[in-house]
Each structure stands twice: as structure tokens, then as C-alpha cells.
Amino acid sequence: MPVFNTVFFIVKEKEQRAKESMRMMGMSDMPYWLSWFSYYTILNTVTALLATITLSVNLFENSNMNYVFLMIWLFGEAVFGEIVLIQSLLTKSKYAGIIAAVIYFALSFVNLLSIGKQF
């Protein structure tokens, strides 16, 4: 998932005060965040589609590919919520992408540890 790039560019816009400039010209917050959401959703859809096609070759031959796609796509959309949360806490674009990627992988690792205890 493009966590690094998305957080980096959102925080870079925050540093350059592009959002404030657009707000002075009359744009509200909703179109601003909808543009980021649509950008990320397009990337997420392409990624989920490619992952579903790849997984359908040998791994999930007997599964319904619509469900596999839906699970991958919904996971990616949930990651966008994490991106919005992380970018709100950071102010320097130089470090924001790296910190966001580290937080993403650390939370994934914690999730794997919690799943491992169930089995």
C-alpha cells in the first residue's frame, strides 16, 4: 500500500500551506479530503485488483474471487483512515512518510502476534 507516499504528500501540502491557500480562495475541507480519498481509492482499487488476479492463479483457486477482492479492497480503505490519523500528528514531510511506514508495519506485526496466540 502506498502509505509512505500518501502521508508524505499530505504533510508536504500541510508544510507548504496549500490547504490554507485553497481555503482562502473559498474551498471547504470536504472537497480537499474527497480528492485525497478518491486518489487513494483509485490506487487501492488497482492494487487490490492486481493482488486478486495474482492470488487467483494458484492460491485461492476454489474461492470466490469477489470476496477475496472485497477483503483486500476494504483493508486498503481502512489503511486510508490510518493515513489520515497519522498525518494529523506529523508536521515535517521529511520524516512523516518514514514514521507512517514504521507505524504501519509495527501495527501489522502486533496484529500477527495477536493472531498467533489464537492458534
Protein Blocks (a to p, Z undefined) as FASTA:
>chain_A
ZZklmmmmmmmmmmnommmmmmmnopafklmmmmmmmmmmmmmmmmmmmmmmmmmmmmmm
mbcfklmmmmmmmmmmmmmmmmmmmmmmpcbfklmmmmmmmmmmmmmmmmmmmmmmmZZ
